[in-house]
Amino acid sequence: MQLELVNHTLYRVRRGQSAEEIACAFGVPPAVLAAENGLSAQPEEGQLLRIPAADCHLYRVQGGDSMSGLCGSRARFLAHNRCDALYPAQIVRL
């Protein structure tokens, strides 16, 4: 399997997205995302958020990927990502 690593620095908020959902998708703690962007409430649709640099590689999930396939074990994946499900196009930390 060839990994497609991505490097995001800005993200535009979509309708109905919460800071927690966005933080989870990028593998950063919600408090870090909020501090990086000066958020005291939920972000608004269309708002640009700075995504803090992760201490490891970011990866865009593809169909058929599994937690254990990406990180060696489900427990290790959960320790890095705080998300318990994968979906295509999701950004996770490896």
N, CA, C and O atoms as CSV, one atom per row, in Angstrom:
chain,resi,resn,atom,element,x,y,z
A,1,MET,N,N,0.843,-1.173,0.000
A,1,MET,CA,C,0.000,0.000,0.000
A,1,MET,C,C,0.890,1.238,0.000
A,1,MET,O,O,1.843,1.331,0.773
A,2,GLN,N,N,0.568,2.182,-0.872
A,2,GLN,CA,C,1.311,3.431,-0.930
A,2,GLN,C,C,0.549,4.476,-0.129
A,2,GLN,O,O,-0.634,4.704,-0.385
A,3,LEU,N,N,1.201,5.115,0.835
A,3,LEU,CA,C,0.560,6.113,1.673
A,3,LEU,C,C,0.612,7.478,1.011
A,3,LEU,O,O,1.652,7.883,0.491
A,4,GLU,N,N,-0.498,8.178,1.030
A,4,GLU,CA,C,-0.558,9.542,0.528
A,4,GLU,C,C,-0.567,10.471,1.727
A,4,GLU,O,O,-1.612,10.677,2.344
A,5,LEU,N,N,0.573,11.031,2.062
A,5,LEU,CA,C,0.662,11.941,3.197
A,5,LEU,C,C,0.246,13.335,2.759
A,5,LEU,O,O,0.548,13.759,1.644
A,6,VAL,N,N,-0.441,14.037,3.631
A,6,VAL,CA,C,-0.907,15.386,3.325
A,6,VAL,C,C,-0.429,16.333,4.404
A,6,VAL,O,O,-0.185,15.927,5.540
A,7,ASN,N,N,-0.298,17.573,4.050
A,7,ASN,CA,C,0.153,18.585,5.000
A,7,ASN,C,C,-0.796,19.774,4.924
A,7,ASN,O,O,-0.694,20.596,4.013
A,8,HIS,N,N,-1.698,19.865,5.859
A,8,HIS,CA,C,-2.667,20.953,5.881
A,8,HIS,C,C,-2.250,22.001,6.886
A,8,HIS,O,O,-1.729,21.686,7.957
A,9,THR,N,N,-2.484,23.253,6.529
A,9,THR,CA,C,-2.252,24.322,7.483
A,9,THR,C,C,-3.519,25.137,7.695
A,9,THR,O,O,-3.701,25.705,8.772
A,10,LEU,N,N,-4.405,25.212,6.696
A,10,LEU,CA,C,-5.662,25.946,6.823
A,10,LEU,C,C,-6.828,25.041,6.443
A,10,LEU,O,O,-6.709,24.190,5.562
A,11,TYR,N,N,-7.959,25.240,7.124
A,11,TYR,CA,C,-9.151,24.455,6.828
A,11,TYR,C,C,-10.366,25.374,6.879
A,11,TYR,O,O,-10.520,26.152,7.821
A,12,ARG,N,N,-11.237,25.285,5.858
A,12,ARG,CA,C,-12.467,26.082,5.836
A,12,ARG,C,C,-13.606,25.258,6.440
A,12,ARG,O,O,-13.878,24.143,5.994
A,13,VAL,N,N,-14.261,25.808,7.447
A,13,VAL,CA,C,-15.331,25.121,8.175
A,13,VAL,C,C,-16.553,24.963,7.269
A,13,VAL,O,O,-16.965,25.893,6.575
A,14,ARG,N,N,-17.117,23.757,7.299
A,14,ARG,CA,C,-18.337,23.466,6.543
A,14,ARG,C,C,-19.543,23.587,7.472
A,14,ARG,O,O,-19.408,23.557,8.696
A,15,ARG,N,N,-20.710,23.722,6.874
A,15,ARG,CA,C,-21.957,23.879,7.636
A,15,ARG,C,C,-22.128,22.745,8.641
A,15,ARG,O,O,-22.006,21.570,8.294
A,16,GLY,N,N,-22.410,23.109,9.883
A,16,GLY,CA,C,-22.721,22.137,10.919
A,16,GLY,C,C,-21.525,21.480,11.581
A,16,GLY,O,O,-21.708,20.653,12.475
A,17,GLN,N,N,-20.304,21.815,11.177
A,17,GLN,CA,C,-19.136,21.186,11.787
A,17,GLN,C,C,-18.806,21.845,13.124
A,17,GLN,O,O,-18.898,23.062,13.285
A,18,SER,N,N,-18.422,21.004,14.068
A,18,SER,CA,C,-18.012,21.503,15.381
A,18,SER,C,C,-16.487,21.507,15.469
A,18,SER,O,O,-15.803,20.849,14.685
A,19,ALA,N,N,-15.976,22.252,16.426
A,19,ALA,CA,C,-14.527,22.275,16.643
A,19,ALA,C,C,-14.022,20.877,17.004
A,19,ALA,O,O,-12.940,20.473,16.579
A,20,GLU,N,N,-14.810,20.146,17.789
A,20,GLU,CA,C,-14.422,18.786,18.186
A,20,GLU,C,C,-14.315,17.866,16.972
A,20,GLU,O,O,-13.367,17.088,16.861
A,21,GLU,N,N,-15.280,17.955,16.069
A,21,GLU,CA,C,-15.277,17.128,14.865
A,21,GLU,C,C,-14.061,17.433,13.988
A,21,GLU,O,O,-13.404,16.522,13.485
A,22,ILE,N,N,-13.774,18.709,13.814
A,22,ILE,CA,C,-12.631,19.116,12.983
A,22,ILE,C,C,-11.328,18.682,13.640
A,22,ILE,O,O,-10.445,18.148,12.970
A,23,ALA,N,N,-11.201,18.906,14.940
A,23,ALA,CA,C,-9.989,18.510,15.657
A,23,ALA,C,C,-9.769,17.009,15.529
A,23,ALA,O,O,-8.649,16.560,15.286
A,24,CYS,N,N,-10.834,16.236,15.693
A,24,CYS,CA,C,-10.738,14.780,15.584
A,24,CYS,C,C,-10.271,14.377,14.191
A,24,CYS,O,O,-9.423,13.496,14.047
A,25,ALA,N,N,-10.823,15.017,13.168
A,25,ALA,CA,C,-10.464,14.677,11.796
A,25,ALA,C,C,-8.988,14.927,11.510
A,25,ALA,O,O,-8.378,14.222,10.706
A,26,PHE,N,N,-8.414,15.934,12.170
A,26,PHE,CA,C,-7.011,16.262,11.941
A,26,PHE,C,C,-6.089,15.699,13.011
A,26,PHE,O,O,-4.877,15.907,12.958
A,27,GLY,N,N,-6.654,14.985,13.985
A,27,GLY,CA,C,-5.832,14.328,14.988
A,27,GLY,C,C,-5.185,15.248,15.992
A,27,GLY,O,O,-4.111,14.950,16.515
A,28,VAL,N,N,-5.839,16.376,16.268
A,28,VAL,CA,C,-5.313,17.283,17.288
A,28,VAL,C,C,-6.350,17.421,18.396
A,28,VAL,O,O,-7.544,17.306,18.120
A,29,PRO,N,N,-5.945,17.658,19.623
A,29,PRO,CA,C,-6.906,17.857,20.700
A,29,PRO,C,C,-7.756,19.103,20.436
A,29,PRO,O,O,-7.229,20.111,19.965
A,30,PRO,N,N,-9.056,19.055,20.730
A,30,PRO,CA,C,-9.916,20.222,20.518
A,30,PRO,C,C,-9.405,21.482,21.215
A,30,PRO,O,O,-9.527,22.580,20.671
A,31,ALA,N,N,-8.841,21.338,22.401
A,31,ALA,CA,C,-8.327,22.507,23.124
A,31,ALA,C,C,-7.170,23.170,22.371
A,31,ALA,O,O,-7.032,24.393,22.394
A,32,VAL,N,N,-6.352,22.370,21.713
A,32,VAL,CA,C,-5.228,22.912,20.938
A,32,VAL,C,C,-5.753,23.662,19.713
A,32,VAL,O,O,-5.276,24.751,19.393
A,33,LEU,N,N,-6.743,23.070,19.027
A,33,LEU,CA,C,-7.348,23.739,17.868
A,33,LEU,C,C,-7.975,25.067,18.294
A,33,LEU,O,O,-7.807,26.079,17.613
A,34,ALA,N,N,-8.697,25.066,19.418
A,34,ALA,CA,C,-9.340,26.284,19.912
A,34,ALA,C,C,-8.302,27.351,20.264
A,34,ALA,O,O,-8.466,28.520,19.918
A,35,ALA,N,N,-7.238,26.944,20.951
A,35,ALA,CA,C,-6.191,27.903,21.332
A,35,ALA,C,C,-5.489,28.465,20.108
A,35,ALA,O,O,-5.202,29.661,20.053
A,36,GLU,N,N,-5.211,27.622,19.132
A,36,GLU,CA,C,-4.524,28.053,17.907
A,36,GLU,C,C,-5.334,29.097,17.154
A,36,GLU,O,O,-4.768,29.966,16.490
A,37,ASN,N,N,-6.666,29.016,17.254
A,37,ASN,CA,C,-7.542,29.889,16.477
A,37,ASN,C,C,-8.308,30.906,17.320
A,37,ASN,O,O,-9.148,31.635,16.791
A,38,GLY,N,N,-8.031,30.964,18.621
A,38,GLY,CA,C,-8.709,31.915,19.490
A,38,GLY,C,C,-10.210,31.676,19.582
A,38,GLY,O,O,-10.989,32.621,19.704
A,39,LEU,N,N,-10.611,30.409,19.525
A,39,LEU,CA,C,-12.035,30.067,19.567
A,39,LEU,C,C,-12.538,30.045,21.007
A,39,LEU,O,O,-11.953,29.387,21.868
A,40,SER,N,N,-13.621,30.767,21.260
A,40,SER,CA,C,-14.295,30.667,22.557
A,40,SER,C,C,-15.675,30.046,22.370
A,40,SER,O,O,-16.356,29.726,23.345
A,41,ALA,N,N,-16.086,29.878,21.109
A,41,ALA,CA,C,-17.357,29.243,20.754
A,41,ALA,C,C,-17.099,28.373,19.523
A,41,ALA,O,O,-15.972,28.286,19.035
A,42,GLN,N,N,-18.144,27.741,19.039
A,42,GLN,CA,C,-17.995,26.903,17.845
A,42,GLN,C,C,-17.651,27.772,16.637
A,42,GLN,O,O,-18.114,28.909,16.547
A,43,PRO,N,N,-16.846,27.253,15.708
A,43,PRO,CA,C,-16.511,28.022,14.510
A,43,PRO,C,C,-17.738,28.190,13.616
A,43,PRO,O,O,-18.675,27.393,13.674
A,44,GLU,N,N,-17.721,29.224,12.799
A,44,GLU,CA,C,-18.826,29.508,11.896
A,44,GLU,C,C,-18.534,28.928,10.510
A,44,GLU,O,O,-17.378,28.769,10.117
A,45,GLU,N,N,-19.604,28.619,9.783
A,45,GLU,CA,C,-19.463,28.119,8.417
A,45,GLU,C,C,-18.637,29.115,7.608
A,45,GLU,O,O,-18.884,30.320,7.652
A,46,GLY,N,N,-17.652,28.601,6.868
A,46,GLY,CA,C,-16.807,29.437,6.027
A,46,GLY,C,C,-15.574,29.985,6.718
A,46,GLY,O,O,-14.679,30.508,6.054
A,47,GLN,N,N,-15.506,29.878,8.037
A,47,GLN,CA,C,-14.356,30.386,8.782
A,47,GLN,C,C,-13.120,29.562,8.453
A,47,GLN,O,O,-13.198,28.340,8.331
A,48,LEU,N,N,-11.984,30.228,8.309
A,48,LEU,CA,C,-10.714,29.530,8.086
A,48,LEU,C,C,-10.056,29.262,9.427
A,48,LEU,O,O,-9.895,30.167,10.246
A,49,LEU,N,N,-9.679,28.011,9.645
A,49,LEU,CA,C,-8.995,27.628,10.877
A,49,LEU,C,C,-7.574,27.201,10.558
A,49,LEU,O,O,-7.323,26.530,9.557
A,50,ARG,N,N,-6.654,27.593,11.413
A,50,ARG,CA,C,-5.276,27.111,11.322
A,50,ARG,C,C,-5.222,25.757,12.020
A,50,ARG,O,O,-5.671,25.615,13.158
A,51,ILE,N,N,-4.679,24.784,11.339
A,51,ILE,CA,C,-4.531,23.451,11.916
A,51,ILE,C,C,-3.106,23.333,12.433
A,51,ILE,O,O,-2.159,23.414,11.650
A,52,PRO,N,N,-2.937,23.141,13.739
A,52,PRO,CA,C,-1.583,23.035,14.311
A,52,PRO,C,C,-0.832,21.854,13.711
A,52,PRO,O,O,-1.421,20.825,13.380
A,53,ALA,N,N,0.453,22.020,13.581
A,53,ALA,CA,C,1.293,20.936,13.070
A,53,ALA,C,C,1.246,19.766,14.037
A,53,ALA,O,O,1.419,19.929,15.245
A,54,ALA,N,N,1.015,18.606,13.495
A,54,ALA,CA,C,1.009,17.397,14.315
A,54,ALA,C,C,2.445,16.937,14.525
A,54,ALA,O,O,3.335,17.266,13.741
A,55,ASP,N,N,2.658,16.179,15.585
A,55,ASP,CA,C,4.003,15.686,15.867
A,55,ASP,C,C,4.310,14.413,15.084
A,55,ASP,O,O,5.301,13.737,15.361
A,56,CYS,N,N,3.479,14.088,14.123
A,56,CYS,CA,C,3.701,12.922,13.274
A,56,CYS,C,C,3.064,13.205,11.922
A,56,CYS,O,O,2.570,14.307,11.686
A,57,HIS,N,N,3.073,12.227,11.042
A,57,HIS,CA,C,2.558,12.407,9.695
A,57,HIS,C,C,1.034,12.362,9.655
A,57,HIS,O,O,0.397,11.630,10.413
A,58,LEU,N,N,0.465,13.161,8.753
A,58,LEU,CA,C,-0.965,13.122,8.504
A,58,LEU,C,C,-1.207,12.269,7.264
A,58,LEU,O,O,-0.385,12.252,6.347
A,59,TYR,N,N,-2.319,11.570,7.236
A,59,TYR,CA,C,-2.648,10.661,6.148
A,59,TYR,C,C,-4.119,10.791,5.797
A,59,TYR,O,O,-4.969,10.861,6.685
A,60,ARG,N,N,-4.426,10.825,4.497
A,60,ARG,CA,C,-5.807,10.858,4.038
A,60,ARG,C,C,-6.285,9.424,3.862
A,60,ARG,O,O,-5.730,8.682,3.051
A,61,VAL,N,N,-7.312,9.025,4.615
A,61,VAL,CA,C,-7.835,7.663,4.596
A,61,VAL,C,C,-8.434,7.346,3.223
A,61,VAL,O,O,-9.114,8.173,2.615
A,62,GLN,N,N,-8.164,6.139,2.762
A,62,GLN,CA,C,-8.727,5.642,1.512
A,62,GLN,C,C,-9.641,4.467,1.817
A,62,GLN,O,O,-9.507,3.831,2.862
A,63,GLY,N,N,-10.566,4.176,0.918
A,63,GLY,CA,C,-11.469,3.047,1.099
A,63,GLY,C,C,-10.684,1.772,1.344
A,63,GLY,O,O,-9.702,1.506,0.652
A,64,GLY,N,N,-11.102,0.983,2.316
A,64,GLY,CA,C,-10.432,-0.271,2.636
A,64,GLY,C,C,-9.354,-0.163,3.696
A,64,GLY,O,O,-8.871,-1.187,4.178
A,65,ASP,N,N,-8.960,1.050,4.077
A,65,ASP,CA,C,-7.965,1.205,5.140
A,65,ASP,C,C,-8.552,0.750,6.472
A,65,ASP,O,O,-9.755,0.872,6.702
A,66,SER,N,N,-7.698,0.227,7.342
A,66,SER,CA,C,-8.120,-0.156,8.684
A,66,SER,C,C,-7.186,0.490,9.695
A,66,SER,O,O,-6.061,0.866,9.365
A,67,MET,N,N,-7.667,0.615,10.940
A,67,MET,CA,C,-6.846,1.197,11.998
A,67,MET,C,C,-5.576,0.391,12.210
A,67,MET,O,O,-4.484,0.951,12.302
A,68,SER,N,N,-5.720,-0.919,12.286
A,68,SER,CA,C,-4.547,-1.755,12.532
A,68,SER,C,C,-3.621,-1.752,11.322
A,68,SER,O,O,-2.404,-1.860,11.477
A,69,GLY,N,N,-4.174,-1.631,10.129
A,69,GLY,CA,C,-3.342,-1.584,8.923
A,69,GLY,C,C,-2.515,-0.318,8.852
A,69,GLY,O,O,-1.405,-0.332,8.318
A,70,LEU,N,N,-3.033,0.774,9.379
A,70,LEU,CA,C,-2.315,2.047,9.338
A,70,LEU,C,C,-1.309,2.199,10.468
A,70,LEU,O,O,-0.224,2.744,10.266
A,71,CYS,N,N,-1.662,1.723,11.655
A,71,CYS,CA,C,-0.828,1.968,12.842
A,71,CYS,C,C,-0.313,0.710,13.524
A,71,CYS,O,O,0.393,0.804,14.528
A,72,GLY,N,N,-0.645,-0.455,13.006
A,72,GLY,CA,C,-0.172,-1.675,13.627
A,72,GLY,C,C,-1.135,-2.273,14.629
A,72,GLY,O,O,-1.144,-3.487,14.837
A,73,SER,N,N,-1.954,-1.427,15.258
A,73,SER,CA,C,-2.971,-1.923,16.183
A,73,SER,C,C,-4.036,-0.851,16.363
A,73,SER,O,O,-3.772,0.341,16.201
A,74,ARG,N,N,-5.247,-1.295,16.703
A,74,ARG,CA,C,-6.350,-0.351,16.955
A,74,ARG,C,C,-6.016,0.554,18.139
A,74,ARG,O,O,-6.300,1.751,18.105
A,75,ALA,N,N,-5.416,-0.010,19.181
A,75,ALA,CA,C,-5.087,0.770,20.378
A,75,ALA,C,C,-4.107,1.890,20.046
A,75,ALA,O,O,-4.261,3.014,20.525
A,76,ARG,N,N,-3.115,1.593,19.242
A,76,ARG,CA,C,-2.135,2.616,18.867
A,76,ARG,C,C,-2.802,3.707,18.036
A,76,ARG,O,O,-2.527,4.892,18.226
A,77,PHE,N,N,-3.690,3.301,17.104
A,77,PHE,CA,C,-4.409,4.285,16.299
A,77,PHE,C,C,-5.224,5.210,17.200
A,77,PHE,O,O,-5.174,6.431,17.047
A,78,LEU,N,N,-5.981,4.627,18.147
A,78,LEU,CA,C,-6.824,5.424,19.029
A,78,LEU,C,C,-5.998,6.363,19.903
A,78,LEU,O,O,-6.441,7.470,20.206
A,79,ALA,N,N,-4.819,5.939,20.306
A,79,ALA,CA,C,-3.943,6.788,21.113
A,79,ALA,C,C,-3.518,8.035,20.340
A,79,ALA,O,O,-3.331,9.099,20.929
A,80,HIS,N,N,-3.365,7.904,19.019
A,80,HIS,CA,C,-2.944,9.034,18.181
A,80,HIS,C,C,-4.110,9.902,17.732
A,80,HIS,O,O,-3.915,11.094,17.494
A,81,ASN,N,N,-5.320,9.349,17.604
A,81,ASN,CA,C,-6.380,10.049,16.881
A,81,ASN,C,C,-7.649,10.392,17.636
A,81,ASN,O,O,-8.354,11.301,17.196
A,82,ARG,N,N,-7.991,9.753,18.716
A,82,ARG,CA,C,-9.200,10.063,19.464
A,82,ARG,C,C,-10.460,9.935,18.619
A,82,ARG,O,O,-11.478,10.547,18.941
A,83,CYS,N,N,-10.412,9.165,17.561
A,83,CYS,CA,C,-11.553,8.874,16.704
A,83,CYS,C,C,-11.672,7.357,16.647
A,83,CYS,O,O,-10.666,6.658,16.530
A,84,ASP,N,N,-12.885,6.850,16.729
A,84,ASP,CA,C,-13.023,5.398,16.737
A,84,ASP,C,C,-13.626,4.839,15.456
A,84,ASP,O,O,-14.107,3.706,15.435
A,85,ALA,N,N,-13.601,5.629,14.392
A,85,ALA,CA,C,-14.092,5.156,13.098
A,85,ALA,C,C,-13.267,5.796,11.989
A,85,ALA,O,O,-12.735,6.894,12.151
A,86,LEU,N,N,-13.167,5.105,10.874
A,86,LEU,CA,C,-12.480,5.629,9.699
A,86,LEU,C,C,-13.479,5.819,8.576
A,86,LEU,O,O,-14.409,5.026,8.429
A,87,TYR,N,N,-13.297,6.857,7.787
A,87,TYR,CA,C,-14.099,7.046,6.592
A,87,TYR,C,C,-13.191,7.650,5.509
A,87,TYR,O,O,-12.254,8.382,5.827
A,88,PRO,N,N,-13.466,7.345,4.227
A,88,PRO,CA,C,-12.631,7.852,3.149
A,88,PRO,C,C,-12.524,9.377,3.185
A,88,PRO,O,O,-13.502,10.075,3.452
A,89,ALA,N,N,-11.341,9.871,2.917
A,89,ALA,CA,C,-10.972,11.288,2.877
A,89,ALA,C,C,-10.717,11.892,4.256
A,89,ALA,O,O,-10.307,13.049,4.343
A,90,GLN,N,N,-10.944,11.151,5.325
A,90,GLN,CA,C,-10.641,11.612,6.672
A,90,GLN,C,C,-9.127,11.776,6.803
A,90,GLN,O,O,-8.366,10.998,6.226
A,91,ILE,N,N,-8.689,12.780,7.557
A,91,ILE,CA,C,-7.281,12.998,7.823
A,91,ILE,C,C,-6.976,12.435,9.207
A,91,ILE,O,O,-7.624,12.805,10.187
A,92,VAL,N,N,-5.990,11.540,9.289
A,92,VAL,CA,C,-5.607,10.941,10.571
A,92,VAL,C,C,-4.108,11.076,10.768
A,92,VAL,O,O,-3.357,11.307,9.820
A,93,ARG,N,N,-3.684,10.927,12.029
A,93,ARG,CA,C,-2.256,10.951,12.369
A,93,ARG,C,C,-1.720,9.537,12.367
A,93,ARG,O,O,-2.393,8.617,12.832
A,94,LEU,N,N,-0.534,9.354,11.858
A,94,LEU,CA,C,0.130,8.040,11.888
A,94,LEU,C,C,1.283,8.082,12.876
A,94,LEU,O,O,1.977,7.082,13.058
